[in-house]
Amino acid sequence: MDKTSTKNELKSWVTSLVFAALIAFLVRTYIFSPYIVEGASMEPTLHNHEKIFVEKYYSVDHLNRGDIVIIKGTDENYVKRVIGFPGDQIEMKNDELLINGKGFKESYLTKNRKVANINGQRLTGDFGPLTVPDGHLFVMGDNRLHSMDSRNGLGYIQQSSIIGKSEFVYFPFKNFREIE
């Protein structure tokens, strides 16, 4: 191999590596990003130290009630479930979630509700009715007895502070699953 072909080969490799790094950076920054769940506020749906992929290329207008989102906090990020949208009236009465006066089934709470009942507790204390202000969301963790959320510390979440929507757990590999 002469010097010119070696130089061209090296230039080709460097160009390919720079291009691959640029694509990886763009995908991680704007489309998908890994996130580590910290704490027990979303158990049993998500567990402490599980790694999830978060879709960052989304529109708040396309979030659905029940979606799990990552919220940018002042000192840390939070993972919570979307419960209420701007203008919604949110109320909890006798462990039943009422949205705009109608009962909303929370099937993802079945396991936690059973544990609370065994311990003679309600899973979620009564509150409301509260009206979600414009530009904000009302969020709660699935582990209602051990979650700081819109009820008790986080307050209403500005829509602009949503980093992304959780898609699936990818680690530990044995727990690989789509998030519902």
Phi, psi and chi 1 to 4 in degrees:
 res  aa     phi    psi   chi1   chi2   chi3   chi4
   1 MET       -  131.7 -140.9 -172.6 -116.3      -
   2 ASP   -87.0  172.9   63.0   13.0      -      -
   3 LYS   -62.3  -36.7  -78.6 -173.2  174.2 -174.2
   4 THR   -66.5  -45.7  -56.5      -      -      -
   5 SER   -69.9  -34.0   57.3      -      -      -
   6 THR   -65.0  -43.1  -57.6      -      -      -
   7 LYS   -63.6  -42.5 -167.5  175.2 -176.0  179.5
   8 ASN   -64.8  -40.6  -73.7  -19.6      -      -
   9 GLU   -62.7  -45.8 -177.3   73.3   18.0      -
  10 LEU   -62.5  -43.4 -178.3   60.4      -      -
  11 LYS   -61.8  -40.8 -176.4  178.1  176.4 -178.0
  12 SER   -62.6  -43.8  173.4      -      -      -
  13 TRP   -64.5  -46.0  -87.1  100.6      -      -
  14 VAL   -62.1  -44.0  168.7      -      -      -
  15 THR   -60.7  -44.4  -58.3      -      -      -
  16 SER   -62.9  -43.5  -64.0      -      -      -
  17 LEU   -66.2  -41.7  -70.1  172.6      -      -
  18 VAL   -63.9  -43.0  166.9      -      -      -
  19 PHE   -62.4  -44.2 -174.4   70.0      -      -
  20 ALA   -63.5  -42.0      -      -      -      -
  21 ALA   -64.6  -39.5      -      -      -      -
  22 LEU   -64.3  -44.0  178.1   62.8      -      -
  23 ILE   -63.3  -45.2  -64.0 -119.6      -      -
  24 ALA   -60.3  -43.0      -      -      -      -
  25 PHE   -61.7  -46.1  171.0   77.0      -      -
  26 LEU   -64.7  -42.6  -68.8  172.8      -      -
  27 VAL   -62.7  -47.0  165.8      -      -      -
  28 ARG   -66.4  -37.0 -170.7  175.9 -168.7  -75.4
  29 THR   -77.1  -39.3  -57.6      -      -      -
  30 TYR  -114.9  -16.2  -61.9  106.3      -      -
  31 ILE  -117.1  -63.9  -60.6  174.2      -      -
  32 PHE  -128.3  145.9  -79.6  104.6      -      -
  33 SER  -144.4  142.1 -175.6      -      -      -
  34 PRO   -77.8  153.0   26.1  -30.7      -      -
  35 TYR  -147.5  140.5  178.6   81.4      -      -
  36 ILE  -103.5  125.8  -61.3  173.6      -      -
  37 VAL   -72.6  128.9  175.8      -      -      -
  38 GLU  -121.7  122.6  -66.8 -178.6   14.1      -
  39 GLY   100.0  178.9      -      -      -      -
  40 ALA  -109.3   11.1      -      -      -      -
  41 SER   -66.6  -17.6   72.9      -      -      -
  42 MET  -111.3    9.1  -73.5  -59.2  -65.3      -
  43 GLU   -68.7  144.8  -73.3 -174.9   -0.4      -
  44 PRO   -90.4    4.0   34.7  -35.3      -      -
  45 THR   -65.8  -48.7  -53.2      -      -      -
  46 LEU  -128.2  142.9  -62.2  171.6      -      -
  47 HIS  -113.4  154.5  -58.1  -79.3      -      -
  48 ASN   -51.2  132.7 -167.8   30.8      -      -
  49 HIS    73.6    4.2  -59.6  -60.8      -      -
  50 GLU   -69.5  148.9  -78.4 -172.5  -37.3      -
  51 LYS  -107.4  131.0  -65.8 -179.7 -178.0  178.9
  52 ILE  -125.6  154.5   59.6  176.7      -      -
  53 PHE   -96.5  136.6  -96.5  118.0      -      -
  54 VAL  -116.1  126.9  175.0      -      -      -
  55 GLU   -79.4  118.8  176.3 -170.6   -7.4      -
  56 LYS   -97.6  -18.4  -64.8  172.8   98.8  174.4
  57 TYR   -92.2   84.2 -174.0   73.8      -      -
  58 TYR  -148.7  170.6   76.3   99.7      -      -
  59 SER  -121.8  136.6  166.3      -      -      -
  60 VAL   -57.6  -30.0  174.0      -      -      -
  61 ASP   -64.2  -20.4  -63.3  -24.2      -      -
  62 HIS  -102.3    6.3  -68.2  103.5      -      -
  63 LEU   -71.4  147.0  -74.5  176.8      -      -
  64 ASN  -114.2  153.7  -65.5  -52.5      -      -
  65 ARG   -58.7  129.7 -160.4  175.3  -46.6  -80.6
  66 GLY    99.2  -13.2      -      -      -      -
  67 ASP   -64.8  147.5  -76.8  -12.0      -      -
  68 ILE   -99.7  127.3  -63.5  175.2      -      -
  69 VAL  -124.2  159.6  -64.9      -      -      -
  70 ILE  -103.0  130.7  -54.3  -59.1      -      -
  71 ILE  -115.3  130.0  -58.1  158.3      -      -
  72 LYS   -79.0  115.8  177.5  121.3 -179.1   98.1
  73 GLY   -98.4  179.9      -      -      -      -
  74 THR   -67.3  -48.6  -52.4      -      -      -
  75 ASP  -109.7  -20.5  -61.0  -38.8      -      -
  76 GLU  -153.1  167.4   59.6 -174.7  -46.0      -
  77 ASN   -97.7  156.5  -64.9  -24.8      -      -
  78 TYR  -127.0  149.4  -57.9   94.0      -      -
  79 VAL  -116.0  122.7   57.4      -      -      -
  80 LYS  -146.2  168.5  -57.7  -66.3  173.7 -168.0
  81 ARG  -102.3  134.2 -166.1  175.2  -68.4  -86.5
  82 VAL   -72.7  124.9  174.6      -      -      -
  83 ILE  -112.2  -46.1  -57.9  -62.7      -      -
  84 GLY  -130.9  146.5      -      -      -      -
  85 PHE  -109.7  167.4  -67.8   96.4      -      -
  86 PRO   -51.0  131.3  -27.3   35.5      -      -
  87 GLY    89.6  -15.3      -      -      -      -
  88 ASP   -68.8  144.0  -78.8  -13.5      -      -
  89 GLN  -102.3  119.4 -170.7  177.7   62.2      -
  90 ILE  -110.4  132.6  -51.6  -64.6      -      -
  91 GLU  -146.9  145.5 -176.4  174.9    8.2      -
  92 MET  -121.5  123.3 -174.9   64.9   71.7      -
  93 LYS  -138.2  121.7 -162.9 -177.7  -83.3 -172.0
  94 ASN    52.6   43.6  -62.9  -38.5      -      -
  95 ASP    66.7   20.2 -126.5    1.6      -      -
  96 GLU  -116.9  128.0 -179.5 -176.7   12.2      -
  97 LEU   -80.4  126.2  176.9   61.4      -      -
  98 LEU  -114.7  125.7  -58.1  170.3      -      -
  99 ILE  -119.1  118.3  -60.6  173.9      -      -
 100 ASN    54.2   38.7  -59.5  -39.2      -      -
 101 GLY    83.4   -2.7      -      -      -      -
 102 LYS  -113.6  141.4  -64.3 -179.7 -179.4  172.4
 103 GLY   -63.1  139.7      -      -      -      -
 104 PHE  -122.2  120.1 -178.3   77.1      -      -
 105 LYS   -73.2  129.9  -62.9  -78.2 -176.2 -153.5
 106 GLU  -117.0   76.5  -64.0 -178.9  -76.8      -
 107 SER   -61.6  -25.7   57.7      -      -      -
 108 TYR   -69.3   -7.6   43.8   83.9      -      -
 109 LEU   -99.6    1.5  -63.9 -179.7      -      -
 110 THR   -52.7  -51.1  -57.9      -      -      -
 111 LYS   -63.7  -46.4 -169.8  173.4 -176.5  179.3
 112 ASN   -65.9  -35.5  -74.7  -12.5      -      -
 113 ARG   -64.7  -40.1 -159.8  169.5  -96.5  127.7
 114 LYS   -61.8  -43.9  -74.8  179.3 -175.1  174.6
 115 VAL   -63.3  -44.1  170.8      -      -      -
 116 ALA   -61.5  -42.7      -      -      -      -
 117 ASN   -63.9  -41.4  -71.3  -21.7      -      -
 118 ILE   -59.5  -36.9  -71.3  169.4      -      -
 119 ASN   -85.4    6.0  -67.1  -32.1      -      -
 120 GLY    71.1   26.9      -      -      -      -
 121 GLN  -119.6  163.6  -61.9  176.0  -63.1      -
 122 ARG   -90.9  147.9  -74.3 -168.8 -169.4  155.1
 123 LEU   -70.1  -42.0 -178.1   59.5      -      -
 124 THR  -128.9  124.5  -48.1      -      -      -
 125 GLY   -66.9  154.4      -      -      -      -
 126 ASP   -64.5  143.3  -69.8   -9.0      -      -
 127 PHE  -159.0  165.5   65.4   84.7      -      -
 128 GLY    86.2 -173.6      -      -      -      -
 129 PRO   -74.3  142.6   23.0  -26.6      -      -
 130 LEU  -121.1  142.1  -52.6  169.5      -      -
 131 THR  -107.2  125.4  -58.2      -      -      -
 132 VAL   -73.1  124.2 -178.0      -      -      -
 133 PRO   -71.2  161.1    6.4   -4.7      -      -
 134 ASP   -56.1  141.8  -74.3  -19.4      -      -
 135 GLY    76.2    9.3      -      -      -      -
 136 HIS  -128.9  165.8  -69.5   78.0      -      -
 137 LEU  -128.0  155.8  -60.0  171.9      -      -
 138 PHE  -108.9  125.2 -171.8   91.6      -      -
 139 VAL  -127.0  152.7  -61.6      -      -      -
 140 MET  -142.5  153.8  -71.9 -164.7  -80.1      -
 141 GLY   -84.4  158.7      -      -      -      -
 142 ASP   -73.7  -28.8  -70.7   -1.5      -      -
 143 ASN   -91.2   72.3 -169.2   -3.1      -      -
 144 ARG   -58.1  -28.0  -56.6  -84.7  167.3   84.9
 145 LEU   -74.0  -18.4  -65.7  172.9      -      -
 146 HIS  -135.1   48.2  -56.0  -76.0      -      -
 147 SER  -134.7  128.0  176.1      -      -      -
 148 MET   -89.6  120.6 -177.9  173.7   68.2      -
 149 ASP  -149.9 -156.2   49.2   41.7      -      -
 150 SER   -63.2  -19.8  -70.3      -      -      -
 151 ARG   -77.4  -29.9  -59.5  168.6  -62.7  150.2
 152 ASN  -150.4   52.6   57.2   11.8      -      -
 153 GLY   144.9  -43.1      -      -      -      -
 154 LEU   -84.6  -28.3  -68.5 -177.2      -      -
 155 GLY    67.1 -164.9      -      -      -      -
 156 TYR   -68.2  142.0  -61.0  109.9      -      -
 157 ILE  -100.6  126.7  -56.2  -59.9      -      -
 158 GLN   -65.5  134.3  -70.9 -174.7    0.1      -
 159 GLN   -58.4  -31.2  -70.3  177.0  -24.8      -
 160 SER   -69.7  -14.1   60.9      -      -      -
 161 SER   -91.3    3.4   67.2      -      -      -
 162 ILE   -78.5  120.3  -58.3  -64.1      -      -
 163 ILE   -79.1  -41.9  -65.8  170.8      -      -
 164 GLY   178.4  179.4      -      -      -      -
 165 LYS  -108.0  132.2  177.3 -178.9  157.9 -171.1
 166 SER   -69.7  136.5  -58.1      -      -      -
 167 GLU  -111.5  -54.6  -68.9  -63.1  -35.3      -
 168 PHE  -157.6  156.1   58.0   89.7      -      -
 169 VAL   -86.8  129.6  173.9      -      -      -
 170 TYR  -116.6   -9.2   69.9   91.2      -      -
 171 PHE  -152.3  138.9 -170.3   83.1      -      -
 172 PRO   -64.6  147.9    8.2   -9.3      -      -
 173 PHE   -56.5  -34.2  -62.0  121.6      -      -
 174 LYS   -65.5  -19.1   67.6  179.9 -179.9  166.3
 175 ASN  -101.3   11.5  -65.2  -15.3      -      -
 176 PHE   -53.9  124.6 -174.4   90.5      -      -
 177 ARG  -167.8  157.3   67.1 -170.3 -179.1  -78.6
 178 GLU   -77.5  143.6 -170.7  173.7  -12.6      -
 179 ILE   -89.6  129.8  -61.8  172.3      -      -
 180 GLU  -120.0      -  -64.3 -179.3   38.5      -
